[in-house]
Amino acid sequence: MRLPATFEELIDEANKLELYSKLVKQINKDFLFANIDLDFDEAILPTSLKLLLHETVYKLIQEKFAEYLNLLYIIDVPEHKIKQLNGDDTLKLSEEVTFLILLREWQKVWFKHKYS
């Protein structure tokens, strides 16, 4: 599996394989499991998904850091990738973390689709 390098590539691939709604469901499932009140409609536009996810991650970093760490653990974002990010600019950091979350959720959906 070749991981998408950008958000646009990820969404294009998800749409091409008709897995976008499953990606949204997986995000909803993991956020619910992490006790974070965020529930996306399956028909949400990709740009809105990205924007709301980014906003949520930013707020978690700023206001609820323990919940943020728990979310990363539940989603299983690789720790070494988080450590590689520059934490000087919280807005930029939250944007990069949002993409890492989307990538990991995409991997879960893709593997379930491929091997079930």
N, CA, C and O atoms as a Tinker XYZ file with bonds, in Angstrom:
   464  protein
     1  N      0.841000   -1.187000    0.000000    73     2
     2  CA     0.000000    0.000000    0.000000    64     1     3
     3  C      0.877000    1.239000    0.000000    63     2     4     5
     4  O      1.743000    1.400000    0.861000    81     3
     5  N      0.649000    2.103000   -0.963000    73     3     6
     6  CA     1.353000    3.383000   -1.015000    64     5     7
     7  C      0.457000    4.421000   -0.358000    63     6     8     9
     8  O     -0.680000    4.643000   -0.774000    81     7
     9  N      1.000000    5.052000    0.680000    73     7    10
    10  CA     0.216000    6.054000    1.398000    64     9    11
    11  C      0.155000    7.360000    0.610000    63    10    12    13
    12  O      1.150000    7.782000    0.022000    81    11
    13  N     -1.006000    7.990000    0.599000    73    11    14
    14  CA    -1.123000    9.295000   -0.065000    64    13    15
    15  C     -0.224000   10.334000    0.620000    63    14    16    17
    16  O     -0.040000   10.305000    1.837000    81    15
    17  N      0.319000   11.231000   -0.169000    73    15    18
    18  CA     1.223000   12.252000    0.364000    64    17    19
    19  C      0.492000   13.530000    0.754000    63    18    20    21
    20  O      1.012000   14.336000    1.525000    81    19
    21  N     -0.709000   13.714000    0.223000    73    19    22
    22  CA    -1.462000   14.927000    0.527000    64    21    23
    23  C     -2.909000   14.560000    0.848000    63    22    24    25
    24  O     -3.369000   13.452000    0.575000    81    23
    25  N     -3.602000   15.517000    1.431000    73    23    26
    26  CA    -5.018000   15.336000    1.741000    64    25    27
    27  C     -5.816000   15.071000    0.462000    63    26    28    29
    28  O     -6.702000   14.217000    0.442000    81    27
    29  N     -5.499000   15.804000   -0.593000    73    27    30
    30  CA    -6.219000   15.663000   -1.852000    64    29    31
    31  C     -6.044000   14.261000   -2.434000    63    30    32    33
    32  O     -7.004000   13.671000   -2.928000    81    31
    33  N     -4.817000   13.725000   -2.377000    73    31    34
    34  CA    -4.564000   12.360000   -2.857000    64    33    35
    35  C     -5.362000   11.346000   -2.049000    63    34    36    37
    36  O     -5.929000   10.405000   -2.604000    81    35
    37  N     -5.400000   11.542000   -0.747000    73    35    38
    38  CA    -6.134000   10.635000    0.130000    64    37    39
    39  C     -7.618000   10.614000   -0.242000    63    38    40    41
    40  O     -8.214000    9.545000   -0.376000    81    39
    41  N     -8.200000   11.781000   -0.404000    73    39    42
    42  CA    -9.621000   11.882000   -0.744000    64    41    43
    43  C     -9.885000   11.321000   -2.144000    63    42    44    45
    44  O    -10.884000   10.635000   -2.358000    81    43
    45  N     -8.999000   11.607000   -3.088000    73    43    46
    46  CA    -9.161000   11.059000   -4.443000    64    45    47
    47  C     -9.174000    9.536000   -4.422000    63    46    48    49
    48  O    -10.011000    8.900000   -5.064000    81    47
    49  N     -8.240000    8.962000   -3.679000    73    47    50
    50  CA    -8.166000    7.506000   -3.599000    64    49    51
    51  C     -9.395000    6.924000   -2.894000    63    50    52    53
    52  O     -9.943000    5.908000   -3.323000    81    51
    53  N     -9.817000    7.574000   -1.818000    73    51    54
    54  CA   -11.009000    7.117000   -1.089000    64    53    55
    55  C    -12.242000    7.166000   -1.983000    63    54    56    57
    56  O    -13.058000    6.244000   -1.970000    81    55
    57  N    -12.379000    8.225000   -2.749000    73    55    58
    58  CA   -13.517000    8.347000   -3.665000    64    57    59
    59  C    -13.433000    7.332000   -4.803000    63    58    60    61
    60  O    -14.438000    6.742000   -5.200000    81    59
    61  N    -12.225000    7.139000   -5.319000    73    59    62
    62  CA   -12.025000    6.199000   -6.420000    64    61    63
    63  C    -12.423000    4.771000   -5.996000    63    62    64    65
    64  O    -13.020000    4.030000   -6.776000    81    63
    65  N    -12.090000    4.406000   -4.771000    73    63    66
    66  CA   -12.410000    3.069000   -4.260000    64    65    67
    67  C    -13.781000    3.023000   -3.579000    63    66    68    69
    68  O    -14.189000    1.991000   -3.045000    81    67
    69  N    -14.482000    4.159000   -3.609000    73    67    70
    70  CA   -15.799000    4.286000   -2.982000    64    69    71
    71  C    -15.761000    3.944000   -1.487000    63    70    72    73
    72  O    -16.626000    3.236000   -0.970000    81    71
    73  N    -14.733000    4.470000   -0.811000    73    71    74
    74  CA   -14.553000    4.202000    0.611000    64    73    75
    75  C    -14.620000    5.462000    1.470000    63    74    76    77
    76  O    -14.340000    5.414000    2.668000    81    75
    77  N    -14.989000    6.584000    0.866000    73    75    78
    78  CA   -15.020000    7.837000    1.624000    64    77    79
    79  C    -15.983000    7.755000    2.815000    63    78    80    81
    80  O    -15.635000    8.180000    3.916000    81    79
    81  N    -17.176000    7.219000    2.607000    73    79    82
    82  CA   -18.141000    7.138000    3.713000    64    81    83
    83  C    -17.635000    6.214000    4.818000    63    82    84    85
    84  O    -17.916000    6.439000    5.995000    81    83
    85  N    -16.890000    5.175000    4.441000    73    83    86
    86  CA   -16.314000    4.277000    5.458000    64    85    87
    87  C    -15.209000    4.981000    6.238000    63    86    88    89
    88  O    -15.021000    4.723000    7.427000    81    87
    89  N    -14.483000    5.864000    5.571000    73    87    90
    90  CA   -13.464000    6.661000    6.253000    64    89    91
    91  C    -14.118000    7.554000    7.300000    63    90    92    93
    92  O    -13.634000    7.652000    8.428000    81    91
    93  N    -15.209000    8.198000    6.931000    73    91    94
    94  CA   -15.930000    9.067000    7.868000    64    93    95
    95  C    -16.467000    8.241000    9.040000    63    94    96    97
    96  O    -16.389000    8.673000   10.190000    81    95
    97  N    -17.010000    7.060000    8.754000    73    95    98
    98  CA   -17.517000    6.179000    9.821000    64    97    99
    99  C    -16.396000    5.775000   10.781000    63    98   100   101
   100  O    -16.589000    5.748000   11.996000    81    99
   101  N    -15.234000    5.465000   10.229000    73    99   102
   102  CA   -14.090000    5.063000   11.066000    64   101   103
   103  C    -13.638000    6.218000   11.957000    63   102   104   105
   104  O    -13.319000    6.010000   13.127000    81   103
   105  N    -13.611000    7.408000   11.420000    73   103   106
   106  CA   -13.249000    8.593000   12.212000    64   105   107
   107  C    -14.262000    8.772000   13.343000    63   106   108   109
   108  O    -13.885000    8.983000   14.496000    81   107
   109  N    -15.543000    8.687000   13.004000    73   107   110
   110  CA   -16.594000    8.820000   14.021000    64   109   111
   111  C    -16.439000    7.763000   15.110000    63   110   112   113
   112  O    -16.554000    8.063000   16.298000    81   111
   113  N    -16.179000    6.539000   14.700000    73   111   114
   114  CA   -16.046000    5.431000   15.645000    64   113   115
   115  C    -14.894000    5.672000   16.627000    63   114   116   117
   116  O    -15.061000    5.498000   17.834000    81   115
   117  N    -13.730000    6.073000   16.112000    73   115   118
   118  CA   -12.572000    6.276000   16.980000    64   117   119
   119  C    -12.727000    7.499000   17.881000    63   118   120   121
   120  O    -12.284000    7.481000   19.029000    81   119
   121  N    -13.351000    8.558000   17.372000    73   119   122
   122  CA   -13.580000    9.733000   18.212000    64   121   123
   123  C    -14.584000    9.411000   19.322000    63   122   124   125
   124  O    -14.426000    9.876000   20.451000    81   123
   125  N    -15.598000    8.633000   19.013000    73   123   126
   126  CA   -16.561000    8.205000   20.023000    64   125   127
   127  C    -15.869000    7.349000   21.077000    63   126   128   129
   128  O    -16.105000    7.515000   22.273000    81   127
   129  N    -15.020000    6.438000   20.630000    73   127   130
   130  CA   -14.272000    5.571000   21.541000    64   129   131
   131  C    -13.352000    6.386000   22.450000    63   130   132   133
   132  O    -13.102000    6.000000   23.592000    81   131
   133  N    -12.851000    7.511000   21.942000    73   131   134
   134  CA   -11.969000    8.389000   22.724000    64   133   135
   135  C    -12.752000    9.387000   23.570000    63   134   136   137
   136  O    -12.162000   10.245000   24.226000    81   135
   137  N    -14.090000    9.276000   23.557000    73   135   138
   138  CA   -14.958000   10.161000   24.337000    64   137   139
   139  C    -14.869000   11.619000   23.896000    63   138   140   141
   140  O    -14.962000   12.529000   24.720000    81   139
   141  N    -14.691000   11.836000   22.607000    73   139   142
   142  CA   -14.639000   13.186000   22.067000    64   141   143
   143  C    -15.910000   13.394000   21.257000    63   142   144   145
   144  O    -16.216000   12.639000   20.334000    81   143
   145  N    -16.632000   14.428000   21.624000    73   143   146
   146  CA   -17.939000   14.685000   21.030000    64   145   147
   147  C    -17.786000   15.288000   19.636000    63   146   148   149
   148  O    -17.751000   16.506000   19.460000    81   147
   149  N    -17.696000   14.398000   18.658000    73   147   150
   150  CA   -17.561000   14.822000   17.277000    64   149   151
   151  C    -18.189000   13.734000   16.426000    63   150   152   153
   152  O    -17.764000   12.579000   16.466000    81   151
   153  N    -19.198000   14.103000   15.659000    73   151   154
   154  CA   -19.893000   13.114000   14.853000    64   153   155
   155  C    -20.167000   13.720000   13.484000    63   154   156   157
   156  O    -21.000000   14.614000   13.338000    81   155
   157  N    -19.450000   13.217000   12.484000    73   155   158
   158  CA   -19.600000   13.735000   11.127000    64   157   159
   159  C    -20.700000   12.985000   10.395000    63   158   160   161
   160  O    -20.855000   11.775000   10.559000    81   159
   161  N    -21.456000   13.706000    9.592000    73   159   162
   162  CA   -22.415000   13.082000    8.692000    64   161   163
   163  C    -21.608000   12.417000    7.572000    63   162   164   165
   164  O    -20.590000   12.954000    7.135000    81   163
   165  N    -22.058000   11.265000    7.116000    73   163   166
   166  CA   -21.323000   10.538000    6.078000    64   165   167
   167  C    -21.233000   11.314000    4.769000    63   166   168   169
   168  O    -20.345000   11.058000    3.955000    81   167
   169  N    -22.130000   12.244000    4.566000    73   167   170
   170  CA   -22.133000   13.025000    3.320000    64   169   171
   171  C    -21.339000   14.324000    3.443000    63   170   172   173
   172  O    -21.414000   15.176000    2.558000    81   171
   173  N    -20.586000   14.485000    4.518000    73   171   174
   174  CA   -19.818000   15.721000    4.716000    64   173   175
   175  C    -18.811000   15.897000    3.577000    63   174   176   177
   176  O    -18.194000   14.936000    3.118000    81   175
   177  N    -18.663000   17.121000    3.143000    73   175   178
   178  CA   -17.684000   17.420000    2.104000    64   177   179
   179  C    -16.275000   17.214000    2.663000    63   178   180   181
   180  O    -16.034000   17.514000    3.832000    81   179
   181  N    -15.356000   16.718000    1.869000    73   179   182
   182  CA   -13.990000   16.499000    2.348000    64   181   183
   183  C    -13.336000   17.748000    2.931000    63   182   184   185
   184  O    -12.614000   17.660000    3.925000    81   183
   185  N    -13.581000   18.910000    2.324000    73   183   186
   186  CA   -12.978000   20.141000    2.844000    64   185   187
   187  C    -13.538000   20.482000    4.228000    63   186   188   189
   188  O    -12.806000   20.954000    5.098000    81   187
   189  N    -14.825000   20.244000    4.424000    73   187   190
   190  CA   -15.435000   20.486000    5.733000    64   189   191
   191  C    -14.915000   19.498000    6.763000    63   190   192   193
   192  O    -14.673000   19.861000    7.914000    81   191
   193  N    -14.744000   18.247000    6.348000    73   191   194
   194  CA   -14.190000   17.228000    7.237000    64   193   195
   195  C    -12.814000   17.648000    7.725000    63   194   196   197
   196  O    -12.518000   17.602000    8.919000    81   195
   197  N    -11.984000   18.055000    6.785000    73   195   198
   198  CA   -10.619000   18.469000    7.121000    64   197   199
   199  C    -10.633000   19.676000    8.062000    63   198   200   201
   200  O     -9.910000   19.701000    9.058000    81   199
   201  N    -11.448000   20.661000    7.744000    73   199   202
   202  CA   -11.521000   21.881000    8.543000    64   201   203
   203  C    -11.994000   21.594000    9.975000    63   202   204   205
   204  O    -11.379000   22.059000   10.935000    81   203
   205  N    -13.073000   20.839000   10.117000    73   203   206
   206  CA   -13.604000   20.533000   11.453000    64   205   207
   207  C    -12.664000   19.639000   12.253000    63   206   208   209
   208  O    -12.517000   19.802000   13.464000    81   207
   209  N    -12.036000   18.702000   11.570000    73   207   210
   210  CA   -11.073000   17.828000   12.242000    64   209   211
   211  C     -9.871000   18.636000   12.730000    63   210   212   213
   212  O     -9.399000   18.453000   13.852000    81   211
   213  N     -9.386000   19.532000   11.869000    73   211   214
   214  CA    -8.257000   20.385000   12.235000    64   213   215
   215  C     -8.611000   21.273000   13.435000    63   214   216   217
   216  O     -7.823000   21.412000   14.370000    81   215
   217  N     -9.783000   21.857000   13.394000    73   215   218
   218  CA   -10.242000   22.712000   14.489000    64   217   219
   219  C    -10.322000   21.926000   15.801000    63   218   220   221
   220  O     -9.921000   22.423000   16.854000    81   219
   221  N    -10.834000   20.715000   15.732000    73   219   222
   222  CA   -10.967000   19.873000   16.923000    64   221   223
   223  C     -9.601000   19.499000   17.479000    63   222   224   225
   224  O     -9.384000   19.577000   18.689000    81   223
   225  N     -8.681000   19.095000   16.616000    73   223   226
   226  CA    -7.335000   18.725000   17.060000    64   225   227
   227  C     -6.647000   19.936000   17.698000    63   226   228   229
   228  O     -5.984000   19.806000   18.727000    81   227
   229  N     -6.803000   21.100000   17.091000    73   227   230
   230  CA    -6.212000   22.327000   17.638000    64   229   231
   231  C     -6.736000   22.608000   19.049000    63   230   232   233
   232  O     -5.961000   22.903000   19.958000    81   231
   233  N     -8.056000   22.514000   19.222000    73   231   234
   234  CA    -8.649000   22.755000   20.548000    64   233   235
   235  C     -8.182000   21.727000   21.563000    63   234   236   237
   236  O     -7.936000   22.061000   22.722000    81   235
   237  N     -8.058000   20.477000   21.131000    73   235   238
   238  CA    -7.587000   19.435000   22.053000    64   237   239
   239  C     -6.158000   19.719000   22.506000    63   238   240   241
   240  O     -5.841000   19.579000   23.687000    81   239
   241  N     -5.305000   20.112000   21.582000    73   239   242
   242  CA    -3.910000   20.422000   21.939000    64   241   243
   243  C     -3.871000   21.594000   22.919000    63   242   244   245
   244  O     -3.125000   21.568000   23.898000    81   243
   245  N     -4.681000   22.625000   22.648000    73   243   246
   246  CA    -4.674000   23.829000   23.471000    64   245   247
   247  C     -5.327000   23.636000   24.844000    63   246   248   249
   248  O     -4.823000   24.133000   25.851000    81   247
   249  N     -6.459000   22.904000   24.877000    73   247   250
   250  CA    -7.279000   22.895000   26.077000    64   249   251
   251  C     -7.375000   21.547000   26.787000    63   250   252   253
   252  O     -7.578000   21.504000   28.001000    81   251
   253  N     -7.232000   20.452000   26.049000    73   251   254
   254  CA    -7.428000   19.117000   26.639000    64   253   255
   255  C     -6.333000   18.177000   26.152000    63   254   256   257
   256  O     -6.584000   17.254000   25.377000    81   255
   257  N     -5.114000   18.430000   26.620000    73   255   258
   258  CA    -3.970000   17.711000   26.086000    64   257   259
   259  C     -4.031000   16.207000   26.392000    63   258   260   261
   260  O     -3.625000   15.397000   25.558000    81   259
   261  N     -4.523000   15.829000   27.555000    73   259   262
   262  CA    -4.633000   14.406000   27.909000    64   261   263
   263  C     -5.591000   13.689000   26.953000    63   262   264   265
   264  O     -5.319000   12.566000   26.528000    81   263
   265  N     -6.705000   14.335000   26.617000    73   263   266
   266  CA    -7.653000   13.752000   25.673000    64   265   267
   267  C     -7.044000   13.652000   24.274000    63   266   268   269
   268  O     -7.309000   12.699000   23.541000    81   267
   269  N     -6.234000   14.635000   23.915000    73   267   270
   270  CA    -5.525000   14.620000   22.637000    64   269   271
   271  C     -4.596000   13.410000   22.556000    63   270   272   273
   272  O     -4.589000   12.691000   21.557000    81   271
   273  N     -3.817000   13.191000   23.612000    73   271   274
   274  CA    -2.904000   12.044000   23.640000    64   273   275
   275  C     -3.673000   10.726000   23.598000    63   274   276   277
   276  O     -3.256000    9.776000   22.936000    81   275
   277  N     -4.796000   10.676000   24.306000    73   275   278
   278  CA    -5.632000    9.481000   24.304000    64   277   279
   279  C     -6.178000    9.208000   22.895000    63   278   280   281
   280  O     -6.212000    8.061000   22.451000    81   279
   281  N     -6.596000   10.251000   22.211000    73   279   282
   282  CA    -7.102000   10.110000   20.847000    64   281   283
   283  C     -6.015000    9.536000   19.932000    63   282   284   285
   284  O     -6.275000    8.615000   19.158000    81   283
   285  N     -4.813000   10.076000   20.023000    73   283   286
   286  CA    -3.711000    9.575000   19.193000    64   285   287
   287  C     -3.440000    8.107000   19.486000    63   286   288   289
   288  O     -3.140000    7.331000   18.579000    81   287
   289  N     -3.546000    7.730000   20.759000    73   287   290
   290  CA    -3.338000    6.334000   21.158000    64   289   291
   291  C     -4.434000    5.438000   20.579000    63   290   292   293
   292  O     -4.145000    4.372000   20.035000    81   291
   293  N     -5.670000    5.865000   20.693000    73   291   294
   294  CA    -6.805000    5.066000   20.202000    64   293   295
   295  C     -6.758000    4.915000   18.680000    63   294   296   297
   296  O     -7.004000    3.832000   18.149000    81   295
   297  N     -6.443000    5.995000   17.993000    73   295   298
   298  CA    -6.361000    5.937000   16.532000    64   297   299
   299  C     -5.110000    5.171000   16.101000    63   298   300   301
   300  O     -5.061000    4.607000   15.008000    81   299
   301  N     -4.109000    5.160000   16.967000    73   299   302
   302  CA    -2.844000    4.462000   16.716000    64   301   303
   303  C     -1.970000    5.212000   15.717000    63   302   304   305
   304  O     -1.393000    4.627000   14.801000    81   303
   305  N     -1.891000    6.521000   15.921000    73   303   306
   306  CA    -0.975000    7.338000   15.123000    64   305   307
   307  C      0.441000    7.022000   15.606000    63   306   308   309
   308  O      0.703000    7.084000   16.807000    81   307
   309  N      1.364000    6.683000   14.689000    73   307   310
   310  CA     2.724000    6.313000   15.111000    64   309   311
   311  C      3.410000    7.427000   15.910000    63   310   312   313
   312  O      3.486000    8.575000   15.472000    81   311
   313  N      3.896000    7.058000   17.074000    73   311   314
   314  CA     4.529000    8.025000   17.976000    64   313   315
   315  C      5.749000    8.680000   17.338000    63   314   316   317
   316  O      5.982000    9.874000   17.524000    81   315
   317  N      6.524000    7.907000   16.590000    73   315   318
   318  CA     7.728000    8.483000   15.979000    64   317   319
   319  C      7.383000    9.573000   14.963000    63   318   320   321
   320  O      8.161000   10.507000   14.768000    81   319
   321  N      6.226000    9.460000   14.317000    73   319   322
   322  CA     5.818000   10.500000   13.362000    64   321   323
   323  C      5.407000   11.775000   14.090000    63   322   324   325
   324  O      5.667000   12.878000   13.609000    81   323
   325  N      4.771000   11.627000   15.241000    73   323   326
   326  CA     4.386000   12.792000   16.045000    64   325   327
   327  C      5.645000   13.496000   16.551000    63   326   328   329
   328  O      5.721000   14.724000   16.542000    81   327
   329  N      6.628000   12.714000   16.991000    73   327   330
   330  CA     7.869000   13.291000   17.528000    64   329   331
   331  C      8.672000   14.028000   16.459000    63   330   332   333
   332  O      9.466000   14.911000   16.783000    81   331
   333  N      8.474000   13.677000   15.199000    73   331   334
   334  CA     9.192000   14.341000   14.110000    64   333   335
   335  C      8.650000   15.737000   13.816000    63   334   336   337
   336  O      9.327000   16.541000   13.175000    81   335
   337  N      7.442000   16.030000   14.276000    73   335   338
   338  CA     6.806000   17.305000   13.977000    64   337   339
   339  C      7.371000   18.420000   14.844000    63   338   340   341
   340  O      7.799000   18.192000   15.975000    81   339
   341  N      7.366000   19.623000   14.296000    73   339   342
   342  CA     7.815000   20.805000   15.028000    64   341   343
   343  C      6.630000   21.370000   15.807000    63   342   344   345
   344  O      5.598000   21.705000   15.226000    81   343
   345  N      6.787000   21.473000   17.130000    73   343   346
   346  CA     5.699000   21.931000   17.975000    64   345   347
   347  C      5.715000   23.417000   18.273000    63   346   348   349
   348  O      4.963000   23.870000   19.137000    81   347
   349  N      6.548000   24.198000   17.584000    73   347   350
   350  CA     6.640000   25.627000   17.859000    64   349   351
   351  C      5.361000   26.376000   17.489000    63   350   352   353
   352  O      4.943000   27.290000   18.200000    81   351
   353  N      4.748000   25.990000   16.384000    73   351   354
   354  CA     3.526000   26.640000   15.912000    64   353   355
   355  C      2.374000   25.647000   16.079000    63   354   356   357
   356  O      2.265000   24.681000   15.323000    81   355
   357  N      1.521000   25.892000   17.068000    73   355   358
   358  CA     0.438000   24.954000   17.390000    64   357   359
   359  C     -0.534000   24.792000   16.240000    63   358   360   361
   360  O     -1.051000   23.697000   16.020000    81   359
   361  N     -0.793000   25.859000   15.503000    73   359   362
   362  CA    -1.717000   25.775000   14.367000    64   361   363
   363  C     -1.161000   24.846000   13.287000    63   362   364   365
   364  O     -1.880000   23.996000   12.762000    81   363
   365  N      0.111000   25.010000   12.962000    73   363   366
   366  CA     0.768000   24.152000   11.964000    64   365   367
   367  C      0.855000   22.715000   12.477000    63   366   368   369
   368  O      0.618000   21.770000   11.725000    81   367
   369  N      1.190000   22.554000   13.735000    73   367   370
   370  CA     1.270000   21.225000   14.346000    64   369   371
   371  C     -0.073000   20.511000   14.260000    63   370   372   373
   372  O     -0.133000   19.339000   13.886000    81   371
   373  N     -1.148000   21.210000   14.604000    73   371   374
   374  CA    -2.471000   20.583000   14.576000    64   373   375
   375  C     -2.874000   20.202000   13.147000    63   374   376   377
   376  O     -3.561000   19.201000   12.941000    81   375
   377  N     -2.452000   20.989000   12.178000    73   375   378
   378  CA    -2.739000   20.658000   10.780000    64   377   379
   379  C     -2.011000   19.377000   10.370000    63   378   380   381
   380  O     -2.592000   18.514000    9.711000    81   379
   381  N     -0.749000   19.255000   10.759000    73   379   382
   382  CA     0.034000   18.065000   10.421000    64   381   383
   383  C     -0.489000   16.830000   11.157000    63   382   384   385
   384  O     -0.529000   15.740000   10.588000    81   383
   385  N     -0.887000   16.997000   12.410000    73   383   386
   386  CA    -1.451000   15.887000   13.182000    64   385   387
   387  C     -2.780000   15.451000   12.571000    63   386   388   389
   388  O     -3.074000   14.257000   12.517000    81   387
   389  N     -3.574000   16.398000   12.116000    73   387   390
   390  CA    -4.845000   16.080000   11.460000    64   389   391
   391  C     -4.599000   15.191000   10.249000    63   390   392   393
   392  O     -5.330000   14.225000   10.028000    81   391
   393  N     -3.585000   15.508000    9.471000    73   391   394
   394  CA    -3.268000   14.676000    8.301000    64   393   395
   395  C     -2.804000   13.288000    8.733000    63   394   396   397
   396  O     -3.174000   12.295000    8.107000    81   395
   397  N     -2.002000   13.202000    9.792000    73   395   398
   398  CA    -1.559000   11.893000   10.291000    64   397   399
   399  C     -2.744000   11.052000   10.776000    63   398   400   401
   400  O     -2.781000    9.839000   10.575000    81   399
   401  N     -3.701000   11.710000   11.413000    73   399   402
   402  CA    -4.922000   11.014000   11.856000    64   401   403
   403  C     -5.682000   10.490000   10.648000    63   402   404   405
   404  O     -6.101000    9.332000   10.630000    81   403
   405  N     -5.862000   11.333000    9.642000    73   403   406
   406  CA    -6.572000   10.914000    8.430000    64   405   407
   407  C     -5.845000    9.766000    7.727000    63   406   408   409
   408  O     -6.482000    8.836000    7.231000    81   407
   409  N     -4.525000    9.831000    7.686000    73   407   410
   410  CA    -3.748000    8.754000    7.064000    64   409   411
   411  C     -3.950000    7.431000    7.791000    63   410   412   413
   412  O     -4.158000    6.393000    7.162000    81   411
   413  N     -3.889000    7.473000    9.117000    73   411   414
   414  CA    -4.038000    6.235000    9.890000    64   413   415
   415  C     -5.450000    5.678000    9.747000    63   414   416   417
   416  O     -5.632000    4.468000    9.609000    81   415
   417  N     -6.434000    6.544000    9.780000    73   415   418
   418  CA    -7.808000    6.089000    9.601000    64   417   419
   419  C     -7.985000    5.507000    8.198000    63   418   420   421
   420  O     -8.690000    4.513000    8.025000    81   419
   421  N     -7.354000    6.117000    7.203000    73   419   422
   422  CA    -7.421000    5.611000    5.842000    64   421   423
   423  C     -6.794000    4.215000    5.750000    63   422   424   425
   424  O     -7.330000    3.337000    5.074000    81   423
   425  N     -5.668000    4.014000    6.425000    73   423   426
   426  CA    -5.030000    2.697000    6.431000    64   425   427
   427  C     -5.993000    1.641000    6.983000    63   426   428   429
   428  O     -6.123000    0.557000    6.413000    81   427
   429  N     -6.656000    1.956000    8.077000    73   427   430
   430  CA    -7.602000    1.004000    8.680000    64   429   431
   431  C     -8.707000    0.641000    7.696000    63   430   432   433
   432  O     -9.029000   -0.534000    7.519000    81   431
   433  N     -9.283000    1.650000    7.062000    73   431   434
   434  CA   -10.382000    1.429000    6.117000    64   433   435
   435  C     -9.896000    0.632000    4.907000    63   434   436   437
   436  O    -10.565000   -0.299000    4.459000    81   435
   437  N     -8.734000    1.001000    4.386000    73   435   438
   438  CA    -8.192000    0.339000    3.211000    64   437   439
   439  C     -7.911000   -1.136000    3.496000    63   438   440   441
   440  O     -8.265000   -2.001000    2.696000    81   439
   441  N     -7.275000   -1.422000    4.632000    73   439   442
   442  CA    -6.965000   -2.806000    4.980000    64   441   443
   443  C     -8.232000   -3.634000    5.205000    63   442   444   445
   444  O     -8.299000   -4.785000    4.776000    81   443
   445  N     -9.224000   -3.068000    5.866000    73   443   446
   446  CA   -10.489000   -3.778000    6.057000    64   445   447
   447  C    -11.136000   -4.098000    4.715000    63   446   448   449
   448  O    -11.653000   -5.197000    4.511000    81   447
   449  N    -11.105000   -3.139000    3.813000    73   447   450
   450  CA   -11.681000   -3.330000    2.476000    64   449   451
   451  C    -10.905000   -4.391000    1.694000    63   450   452   453
   452  O    -11.495000   -5.256000    1.047000    81   451
   453  N     -9.603000   -4.312000    1.764000    73   451   454
   454  CA    -8.740000   -5.199000    0.977000    64   453   455
   455  C     -8.788000   -6.643000    1.470000    63   454   456   457
   456  O     -8.765000   -7.573000    0.664000    81   455
   457  N     -8.856000   -6.835000    2.779000    73   455   458
   458  CA    -8.707000   -8.175000    3.349000    64   457   459
   459  C     -9.967000   -8.725000    4.018000    63   458   460   461
   460  O     -9.879000   -9.636000    4.842000    81   459
   461  N    -11.126000   -8.190000    3.677000    73   459   462
   462  CA   -12.339000   -8.779000    4.276000    64   461   463
   463  C    -13.265000   -9.316000    3.204000    63   462   464
   464  O    -14.331000   -9.846000    3.518000    81   463
